[in-house]
Amino acid sequence: MNVHAYQYTPTCVCSRKIIFTLDDNDTILDLRVVGGCPGNSLGISALVKGQKREDVIKKLEGIKCGSKSTSCPDQISKALKEYNKKTEEI
């Protein structure tokens, strides 16, 4: 089984980096959020492990944090979508 790692720099949120790994079946093996609210980041990470990338995108996309236009969960969906684009270019 191959493991694919990816890093994303979020914008407009407290977190500074999103790092995740996927297997060949597009299943999230690990997700780490650097910065932001530690408890929320650990909770989200635990919930998305073992989930398919597309399912997580659908669940997290568009979530807002207060009056901000985005949130850490929304930025995770953006990171997973950006990975889609990068792999399609290859």
Jmol script that loads the backbone (N, CA, C; Angstrom):
load data "model"
ATOM      1  N   MET A   1       0.847  -1.181   0.000  1.00  0.00           N
ATOM      2  CA  MET A   1       0.000   0.000   0.000  1.00  0.00           C
ATOM      3  C   MET A   1       0.890   1.242   0.000  1.00  0.00           C
ATOM      4  N   ASN A   2       0.567   2.173  -0.871  1.00  0.00           N
ATOM      5  CA  ASN A   2       1.281   3.443  -0.923  1.00  0.00           C
ATOM      6  C   ASN A   2       0.592   4.458  -0.028  1.00  0.00           C
ATOM      7  N   VAL A   3       1.393   5.329   0.560  1.00  0.00           N
ATOM      8  CA  VAL A   3       0.887   6.405   1.405  1.00  0.00           C
ATOM      9  C   VAL A   3       1.275   7.723   0.756  1.00  0.00           C
ATOM     10  N   HIS A   4       0.314   8.626   0.646  1.00  0.00           N
ATOM     11  CA  HIS A   4       0.535   9.917   0.015  1.00  0.00           C
ATOM     12  C   HIS A   4       0.367  11.011   1.076  1.00  0.00           C
ATOM     13  N   ALA A   5       1.385  11.842   1.233  1.00  0.00           N
ATOM     14  CA  ALA A   5       1.352  12.919   2.228  1.00  0.00           C
ATOM     15  C   ALA A   5       1.178  14.260   1.528  1.00  0.00           C
ATOM     16  N   TYR A   6       0.523  15.181   2.226  1.00  0.00           N
ATOM     17  CA  TYR A   6       0.279  16.500   1.648  1.00  0.00           C
ATOM     18  C   TYR A   6       0.225  17.533   2.763  1.00  0.00           C
ATOM     19  N   GLN A   7       0.734  18.737   2.481  1.00  0.00           N
ATOM     20  CA  GLN A   7       0.675  19.863   3.428  1.00  0.00           C
ATOM     21  C   GLN A   7      -0.054  21.023   2.772  1.00  0.00           C
ATOM     22  N   TYR A   8      -0.822  21.728   3.580  1.00  0.00           N
ATOM     23  CA  TYR A   8      -1.614  22.862   3.092  1.00  0.00           C
ATOM     24  C   TYR A   8      -1.481  23.998   4.096  1.00  0.00           C
ATOM     25  N   THR A   9      -1.360  25.211   3.600  1.00  0.00           N
ATOM     26  CA  THR A   9      -1.321  26.392   4.468  1.00  0.00           C
ATOM     27  C   THR A   9      -2.679  27.075   4.418  1.00  0.00           C
ATOM     28  N   PRO A  10      -3.435  27.007   5.519  1.00  0.00           N
ATOM     29  CA  PRO A  10      -4.770  27.612   5.542  1.00  0.00           C
ATOM     30  C   PRO A  10      -4.711  29.141   5.590  1.00  0.00           C
ATOM     31  N   THR A  11      -5.820  29.762   5.234  1.00  0.00           N
ATOM     32  CA  THR A  11      -5.934  31.225   5.279  1.00  0.00           C
ATOM     33  C   THR A  11      -7.152  31.625   6.100  1.00  0.00           C
ATOM     34  N   CYS A  12      -7.055  32.794   6.725  1.00  0.00           N
ATOM     35  CA  CYS A  12      -8.165  33.415   7.466  1.00  0.00           C
ATOM     36  C   CYS A  12      -8.612  32.629   8.695  1.00  0.00           C
ATOM     37  N   VAL A  13      -7.759  31.765   9.230  1.00  0.00           N
ATOM     38  CA  VAL A  13      -8.065  31.009  10.445  1.00  0.00           C
ATOM     39  C   VAL A  13      -6.843  30.998  11.351  1.00  0.00           C
ATOM     40  N   CYS A  14      -7.019  30.509  12.560  1.00  0.00           N
ATOM     41  CA  CYS A  14      -5.916  30.471  13.532  1.00  0.00           C
ATOM     42  C   CYS A  14      -4.880  29.399  13.215  1.00  0.00           C
ATOM     43  N   SER A  15      -5.302  28.310  12.608  1.00  0.00           N
ATOM     44  CA  SER A  15      -4.346  27.236  12.312  1.00  0.00           C
ATOM     45  C   SER A  15      -3.348  27.684  11.242  1.00  0.00           C
ATOM     46  N   ARG A  16      -2.138  27.123  11.315  1.00  0.00           N
ATOM     47  CA  ARG A  16      -1.061  27.542  10.427  1.00  0.00           C
ATOM     48  C   ARG A  16      -0.708  26.504   9.360  1.00  0.00           C
ATOM     49  N   LYS A  17      -1.068  25.263   9.593  1.00  0.00           N
ATOM     50  CA  LYS A  17      -0.724  24.210   8.635  1.00  0.00           C
ATOM     51  C   LYS A  17      -1.670  23.034   8.837  1.00  0.00           C
ATOM     52  N   ILE A  18      -2.022  22.386   7.721  1.00  0.00           N
ATOM     53  CA  ILE A  18      -2.818  21.162   7.740  1.00  0.00           C
ATOM     54  C   ILE A  18      -1.993  20.109   7.015  1.00  0.00           C
ATOM     55  N   ILE A  19      -1.755  18.991   7.691  1.00  0.00           N
ATOM     56  CA  ILE A  19      -0.934  17.914   7.140  1.00  0.00           C
ATOM     57  C   ILE A  19      -1.765  16.636   7.182  1.00  0.00           C
ATOM     58  N   PHE A  20      -1.846  15.942   6.045  1.00  0.00           N
ATOM     59  CA  PHE A  20      -2.603  14.696   6.043  1.00  0.00           C
ATOM     60  C   PHE A  20      -1.938  13.653   5.158  1.00  0.00           C
ATOM     61  N   THR A  21      -2.294  12.384   5.422  1.00  0.00           N
ATOM     62  CA  THR A  21      -1.842  11.280   4.595  1.00  0.00           C
ATOM     63  C   THR A  21      -3.050  10.477   4.146  1.00  0.00           C
ATOM     64  N   LEU A  22      -2.949   9.979   2.912  1.00  0.00           N
ATOM     65  CA  LEU A  22      -4.005   9.161   2.306  1.00  0.00           C
ATOM     66  C   LEU A  22      -3.399   7.864   1.806  1.00  0.00           C
ATOM     67  N   ASP A  23      -4.220   6.820   1.726  1.00  0.00           N
ATOM     68  CA  ASP A  23      -3.750   5.597   1.084  1.00  0.00           C
ATOM     69  C   ASP A  23      -4.224   5.577  -0.371  1.00  0.00           C
ATOM     70  N   ASP A  24      -3.924   4.506  -1.077  1.00  0.00           N
ATOM     71  CA  ASP A  24      -4.288   4.386  -2.488  1.00  0.00           C
ATOM     72  C   ASP A  24      -5.797   4.360  -2.720  1.00  0.00           C
ATOM     73  N   ASN A  25      -6.566   4.063  -1.675  1.00  0.00           N
ATOM     74  CA  ASN A  25      -8.019   4.014  -1.784  1.00  0.00           C
ATOM     75  C   ASN A  25      -8.675   5.340  -1.423  1.00  0.00           C
ATOM     76  N   ASP A  26      -7.870   6.403  -1.300  1.00  0.00           N
ATOM     77  CA  ASP A  26      -8.379   7.735  -0.958  1.00  0.00           C
ATOM     78  C   ASP A  26      -8.960   7.808   0.455  1.00  0.00           C
ATOM     79  N   THR A  27      -8.442   6.984   1.337  1.00  0.00           N
ATOM     80  CA  THR A  27      -8.864   6.983   2.735  1.00  0.00           C
ATOM     81  C   THR A  27      -7.854   7.790   3.539  1.00  0.00           C
ATOM     82  N   ILE A  28      -8.361   8.653   4.400  1.00  0.00           N
ATOM     83  CA  ILE A  28      -7.487   9.477   5.244  1.00  0.00           C
ATOM     84  C   ILE A  28      -6.901   8.605   6.350  1.00  0.00           C
ATOM     85  N   LEU A  29      -5.586   8.509   6.379  1.00  0.00           N
ATOM     86  CA  LEU A  29      -4.890   7.728   7.400  1.00  0.00           C
ATOM     87  C   LEU A  29      -4.555   8.568   8.612  1.00  0.00           C
ATOM     88  N   ASP A  30      -4.241   9.836   8.374  1.00  0.00           N
ATOM     89  CA  ASP A  30      -3.854  10.727   9.462  1.00  0.00           C
ATOM     90  C   ASP A  30      -4.101  12.158   9.024  1.00  0.00           C
ATOM     91  N   LEU A  31      -4.469  13.004   9.968  1.00  0.00           N
ATOM     92  CA  LEU A  31      -4.646  14.424   9.698  1.00  0.00           C
ATOM     93  C   LEU A  31      -4.206  15.192  10.939  1.00  0.00           C
ATOM     94  N   ARG A  32      -3.361  16.184  10.731  1.00  0.00           N
ATOM     95  CA  ARG A  32      -2.862  17.015  11.818  1.00  0.00           C
ATOM     96  C   ARG A  32      -3.079  18.465  11.471  1.00  0.00           C
ATOM     97  N   VAL A  33      -3.564  19.233  12.439  1.00  0.00           N
ATOM     98  CA  VAL A  33      -3.732  20.675  12.278  1.00  0.00           C
ATOM     99  C   VAL A  33      -2.763  21.342  13.235  1.00  0.00           C
ATOM    100  N   VAL A  34      -1.882  22.190  12.702  1.00  0.00           N
ATOM    101  CA  VAL A  34      -0.891  22.893  13.518  1.00  0.00           C
ATOM    102  C   VAL A  34      -1.442  24.274  13.834  1.00  0.00           C
ATOM    103  N   GLY A  35      -1.525  24.597  15.119  1.00  0.00           N
ATOM    104  CA  GLY A  35      -2.102  25.873  15.544  1.00  0.00           C
ATOM    105  C   GLY A  35      -3.601  25.748  15.692  1.00  0.00           C
ATOM    106  N   GLY A  36      -4.244  26.831  16.035  1.00  0.00           N
ATOM    107  CA  GLY A  36      -5.691  26.799  16.220  1.00  0.00           C
ATOM    108  C   GLY A  36      -6.071  26.229  17.568  1.00  0.00           C
ATOM    109  N   CYS A  37      -7.308  25.807  17.708  1.00  0.00           N
ATOM    110  CA  CYS A  37      -7.839  25.253  18.961  1.00  0.00           C
ATOM    111  C   CYS A  37      -7.446  23.780  19.070  1.00  0.00           C
ATOM    112  N   PRO A  38      -6.569  23.435  20.016  1.00  0.00           N
ATOM    113  CA  PRO A  38      -6.050  22.068  20.090  1.00  0.00           C
ATOM    114  C   PRO A  38      -7.138  21.003  20.245  1.00  0.00           C
ATOM    115  N   GLY A  39      -8.103  21.233  21.104  1.00  0.00           N
ATOM    116  CA  GLY A  39      -9.151  20.235  21.319  1.00  0.00           C
ATOM    117  C   GLY A  39      -9.989  19.998  20.079  1.00  0.00           C
ATOM    118  N   ASN A  40     -10.381  21.076  19.424  1.00  0.00           N
ATOM    119  CA  ASN A  40     -11.167  20.938  18.192  1.00  0.00           C
ATOM    120  C   ASN A  40     -10.359  20.236  17.104  1.00  0.00           C
ATOM    121  N   SER A  41      -9.096  20.612  16.990  1.00  0.00           N
ATOM    122  CA  SER A  41      -8.241  20.001  15.964  1.00  0.00           C
ATOM    123  C   SER A  41      -8.065  18.507  16.204  1.00  0.00           C
ATOM    124  N   LEU A  42      -7.839  18.118  17.448  1.00  0.00           N
ATOM    125  CA  LEU A  42      -7.692  16.697  17.774  1.00  0.00           C
ATOM    126  C   LEU A  42      -8.996  15.952  17.525  1.00  0.00           C
ATOM    127  N   GLY A  43     -10.128  16.581  17.870  1.00  0.00           N
ATOM    128  CA  GLY A  43     -11.431  15.955  17.648  1.00  0.00           C
ATOM    129  C   GLY A  43     -11.719  15.748  16.173  1.00  0.00           C
ATOM    130  N   ILE A  44     -11.491  16.775  15.378  1.00  0.00           N
ATOM    131  CA  ILE A  44     -11.720  16.663  13.933  1.00  0.00           C
ATOM    132  C   ILE A  44     -10.799  15.599  13.342  1.00  0.00           C
ATOM    133  N   SER A  45      -9.543  15.603  13.765  1.00  0.00           N
ATOM    134  CA  SER A  45      -8.581  14.616  13.262  1.00  0.00           C
ATOM    135  C   SER A  45      -9.057  13.189  13.550  1.00  0.00           C
ATOM    136  N   ALA A  46      -9.525  12.955  14.762  1.00  0.00           N
ATOM    137  CA  ALA A  46     -10.002  11.623  15.137  1.00  0.00           C
ATOM    138  C   ALA A  46     -11.226  11.223  14.319  1.00  0.00           C
ATOM    139  N   LEU A  47     -12.099  12.176  14.037  1.00  0.00           N
ATOM    140  CA  LEU A  47     -13.321  11.874  13.294  1.00  0.00           C
ATOM    141  C   LEU A  47     -13.081  11.584  11.814  1.00  0.00           C
ATOM    142  N   VAL A  48     -12.081  12.216  11.210  1.00  0.00           N
ATOM    143  CA  VAL A  48     -11.868  12.023   9.770  1.00  0.00           C
ATOM    144  C   VAL A  48     -10.979  10.818   9.446  1.00  0.00           C
ATOM    145  N   LYS A  49     -10.215  10.330  10.405  1.00  0.00           N
ATOM    146  CA  LYS A  49      -9.364   9.160  10.157  1.00  0.00           C
ATOM    147  C   LYS A  49     -10.235   7.979   9.749  1.00  0.00           C
ATOM    148  N   GLY A  50      -9.820   7.316   8.680  1.00  0.00           N
ATOM    149  CA  GLY A  50     -10.566   6.168   8.187  1.00  0.00           C
ATOM    150  C   GLY A  50     -11.690   6.528   7.226  1.00  0.00           C
ATOM    151  N   GLN A  51     -11.915   7.828   7.020  1.00  0.00           N
ATOM    152  CA  GLN A  51     -12.978   8.295   6.125  1.00  0.00           C
ATOM    153  C   GLN A  51     -12.426   8.538   4.721  1.00  0.00           C
ATOM    154  N   LYS A  52     -13.290   8.425   3.743  1.00  0.00           N
ATOM    155  CA  LYS A  52     -12.922   8.732   2.361  1.00  0.00           C
ATOM    156  C   LYS A  52     -12.789  10.244   2.194  1.00  0.00           C
ATOM    157  N   ARG A  53     -11.819  10.656   1.400  1.00  0.00           N
ATOM    158  CA  ARG A  53     -11.531  12.082   1.185  1.00  0.00           C
ATOM    159  C   ARG A  53     -12.773  12.843   0.713  1.00  0.00           C
ATOM    160  N   GLU A  54     -13.478  12.324  -0.281  1.00  0.00           N
ATOM    161  CA  GLU A  54     -14.656  13.015  -0.822  1.00  0.00           C
ATOM    162  C   GLU A  54     -15.756  13.157   0.222  1.00  0.00           C
ATOM    163  N   ASP A  55     -15.932  12.158   1.083  1.00  0.00           N
ATOM    164  CA  ASP A  55     -16.951  12.228   2.134  1.00  0.00           C
ATOM    165  C   ASP A  55     -16.635  13.344   3.130  1.00  0.00           C
ATOM    166  N   VAL A  56     -15.356  13.470   3.482  1.00  0.00           N
ATOM    167  CA  VAL A  56     -14.942  14.511   4.424  1.00  0.00           C
ATOM    168  C   VAL A  56     -15.122  15.893   3.802  1.00  0.00           C
ATOM    169  N   ILE A  57     -14.785  16.039   2.524  1.00  0.00           N
ATOM    170  CA  ILE A  57     -14.976  17.321   1.838  1.00  0.00           C
ATOM    171  C   ILE A  57     -16.440  17.730   1.921  1.00  0.00           C
ATOM    172  N   LYS A  58     -17.348  16.808   1.614  1.00  0.00           N
ATOM    173  CA  LYS A  58     -18.787  17.108   1.626  1.00  0.00           C
ATOM    174  C   LYS A  58     -19.273  17.520   3.018  1.00  0.00           C
ATOM    175  N   LYS A  59     -18.735  16.886   4.053  1.00  0.00           N
ATOM    176  CA  LYS A  59     -19.181  17.173   5.421  1.00  0.00           C
ATOM    177  C   LYS A  59     -18.640  18.493   5.962  1.00  0.00           C
ATOM    178  N   LEU A  60     -17.412  18.866   5.597  1.00  0.00           N
ATOM    179  CA  LEU A  60     -16.757  20.027   6.203  1.00  0.00           C
ATOM    180  C   LEU A  60     -16.838  21.305   5.376  1.00  0.00           C
ATOM    181  N   GLU A  61     -17.069  21.174   4.089  1.00  0.00           N
ATOM    182  CA  GLU A  61     -17.079  22.319   3.191  1.00  0.00           C
ATOM    183  C   GLU A  61     -18.165  23.324   3.577  1.00  0.00           C
ATOM    184  N   GLY A  62     -17.761  24.589   3.667  1.00  0.00           N
ATOM    185  CA  GLY A  62     -18.703  25.669   3.919  1.00  0.00           C
ATOM    186  C   GLY A  62     -18.973  25.987   5.382  1.00  0.00           C
ATOM    187  N   ILE A  63     -18.390  25.237   6.307  1.00  0.00           N
ATOM    188  CA  ILE A  63     -18.574  25.529   7.733  1.00  0.00           C
ATOM    189  C   ILE A  63     -17.863  26.838   8.045  1.00  0.00           C
ATOM    190  N   LYS A  64     -18.544  27.716   8.775  1.00  0.00           N
ATOM    191  CA  LYS A  64     -17.971  29.018   9.126  1.00  0.00           C
ATOM    192  C   LYS A  64     -17.654  29.072  10.615  1.00  0.00           C
ATOM    193  N   CYS A  65     -16.743  29.956  10.975  1.00  0.00           N
ATOM    194  CA  CYS A  65     -16.371  30.184  12.369  1.00  0.00           C
ATOM    195  C   CYS A  65     -16.826  31.589  12.743  1.00  0.00           C
ATOM    196  N   GLY A  66     -17.923  31.684  13.469  1.00  0.00           N
ATOM    197  CA  GLY A  66     -18.446  32.995  13.839  1.00  0.00           C
ATOM    198  C   GLY A  66     -18.764  33.818  12.610  1.00  0.00           C
ATOM    199  N   SER A  67     -18.241  35.033  12.565  1.00  0.00           N
ATOM    200  CA  SER A  67     -18.508  35.919  11.435  1.00  0.00           C
ATOM    201  C   SER A  67     -17.504  35.749  10.288  1.00  0.00           C
ATOM    202  N   LYS A  68     -16.520  34.856  10.468  1.00  0.00           N
ATOM    203  CA  LYS A  68     -15.542  34.606   9.401  1.00  0.00           C
ATOM    204  C   LYS A  68     -16.209  33.851   8.247  1.00  0.00           C
ATOM    205  N   SER A  69     -15.657  34.004   7.065  1.00  0.00           N
ATOM    206  CA  SER A  69     -16.211  33.323   5.899  1.00  0.00           C
ATOM    207  C   SER A  69     -15.735  31.876   5.785  1.00  0.00           C
ATOM    208  N   THR A  70     -14.866  31.445   6.692  1.00  0.00           N
ATOM    209  CA  THR A  70     -14.308  30.096   6.661  1.00  0.00           C
ATOM    210  C   THR A  70     -14.067  29.626   8.096  1.00  0.00           C
ATOM    211  N   SER A  71     -13.521  28.435   8.235  1.00  0.00           N
ATOM    212  CA  SER A  71     -13.193  27.852   9.540  1.00  0.00           C
ATOM    213  C   SER A  71     -12.096  26.818   9.329  1.00  0.00           C
ATOM    214  N   CYS A  72     -11.575  26.277  10.409  1.00  0.00           N
ATOM    215  CA  CYS A  72     -10.574  25.216  10.260  1.00  0.00           C
ATOM    216  C   CYS A  72     -11.165  23.995   9.541  1.00  0.00           C
ATOM    217  N   PRO A  73     -12.398  23.542   9.888  1.00  0.00           N
ATOM    218  CA  PRO A  73     -12.970  22.439   9.117  1.00  0.00           C
ATOM    219  C   PRO A  73     -13.121  22.770   7.631  1.00  0.00           C
ATOM    220  N   ASP A  74     -13.560  23.978   7.301  1.00  0.00           N
ATOM    221  CA  ASP A  74     -13.688  24.387   5.908  1.00  0.00           C
ATOM    222  C   ASP A  74     -12.319  24.398   5.230  1.00  0.00           C
ATOM    223  N   GLN A  75     -11.296  24.830   5.940  1.00  0.00           N
ATOM    224  CA  GLN A  75      -9.944  24.841   5.382  1.00  0.00           C
ATOM    225  C   GLN A  75      -9.433  23.410   5.154  1.00  0.00           C
ATOM    226  N   ILE A  76      -9.838  22.478   6.006  1.00  0.00           N
ATOM    227  CA  ILE A  76      -9.487  21.073   5.772  1.00  0.00           C
ATOM    228  C   ILE A  76     -10.114  20.603   4.465  1.00  0.00           C
ATOM    229  N   SER A  77     -11.372  20.982   4.225  1.00  0.00           N
ATOM    230  CA  SER A  77     -12.014  20.596   2.957  1.00  0.00           C
ATOM    231  C   SER A  77     -11.275  21.220   1.775  1.00  0.00           C
ATOM    232  N   LYS A  78     -10.824  22.458   1.937  1.00  0.00           N
ATOM    233  CA  LYS A  78     -10.064  23.118   0.867  1.00  0.00           C
ATOM    234  C   LYS A  78      -8.732  22.402   0.623  1.00  0.00           C
ATOM    235  N   ALA A  79      -8.082  21.966   1.702  1.00  0.00           N
ATOM    236  CA  ALA A  79      -6.826  21.227   1.571  1.00  0.00           C
ATOM    237  C   ALA A  79      -7.053  19.920   0.811  1.00  0.00           C
ATOM    238  N   LEU A  80      -8.120  19.210   1.152  1.00  0.00           N
ATOM    239  CA  LEU A  80      -8.425  17.949   0.485  1.00  0.00           C
ATOM    240  C   LEU A  80      -8.805  18.170  -0.974  1.00  0.00           C
ATOM    241  N   LYS A  81      -9.484  19.273  -1.264  1.00  0.00           N
ATOM    242  CA  LYS A  81      -9.826  19.600  -2.652  1.00  0.00           C
ATOM    243  C   LYS A  81      -8.579  19.992  -3.436  1.00  0.00           C
ATOM    244  N   GLU A  82      -7.683  20.757  -2.815  1.00  0.00           N
ATOM    245  CA  GLU A  82      -6.444  21.147  -3.492  1.00  0.00           C
ATOM    246  C   GLU A  82      -5.628  19.905  -3.826  1.00  0.00           C
ATOM    247  N   TYR A  83      -5.623  18.939  -2.929  1.00  0.00           N
ATOM    248  CA  TYR A  83      -4.930  17.678  -3.211  1.00  0.00           C
ATOM    249  C   TYR A  83      -5.539  17.033  -4.451  1.00  0.00           C
ATOM    250  N   ASN A  84      -6.865  17.080  -4.590  1.00  0.00           N
ATOM    251  CA  ASN A  84      -7.548  16.575  -5.794  1.00  0.00           C
ATOM    252  C   ASN A  84      -6.952  17.209  -7.040  1.00  0.00           C
ATOM    253  N   LYS A  85      -6.836  18.527  -7.034  1.00  0.00           N
ATOM    254  CA  LYS A  85      -6.339  19.251  -8.201  1.00  0.00           C
ATOM    255  C   LYS A  85      -4.895  18.885  -8.497  1.00  0.00           C
ATOM    256  N   LYS A  86      -4.070  18.769  -7.456  1.00  0.00           N
ATOM    257  CA  LYS A  86      -2.661  18.449  -7.654  1.00  0.00           C
ATOM    258  C   LYS A  86      -2.513  17.060  -8.261  1.00  0.00           C
ATOM    259  N   THR A  87      -3.319  16.086  -7.804  1.00  0.00           N
ATOM    260  CA  THR A  87      -3.194  14.741  -8.324  1.00  0.00           C
ATOM    261  C   THR A  87      -3.761  14.615  -9.722  1.00  0.00           C
ATOM    262  N   GLU A  88      -4.745  15.454 -10.071  1.00  0.00           N
ATOM    263  CA  GLU A  88      -5.302  15.430 -11.418  1.00  0.00           C
ATOM    264  C   GLU A  88      -4.329  15.991 -12.438  1.00  0.00           C
ATOM    265  N   GLU A  89      -3.428  16.880 -12.000  1.00  0.00           N
ATOM    266  CA  GLU A  89      -2.463  17.497 -12.902  1.00  0.00           C
ATOM    267  C   GLU A  89      -1.349  16.539 -13.294  1.00  0.00           C
ATOM    268  N   ILE A  90      -1.128  15.511 -12.497  1.00  0.00           N
ATOM    269  CA  ILE A  90      -0.012  14.590 -12.734  1.00  0.00           C
ATOM    270  C   ILE A  90      -0.318  13.642 -13.876  1.00  0.00           C
TER     271      ILE A  90
END
end "model"
wireframe off; spacefill off
backbone 0.3
color backbone group
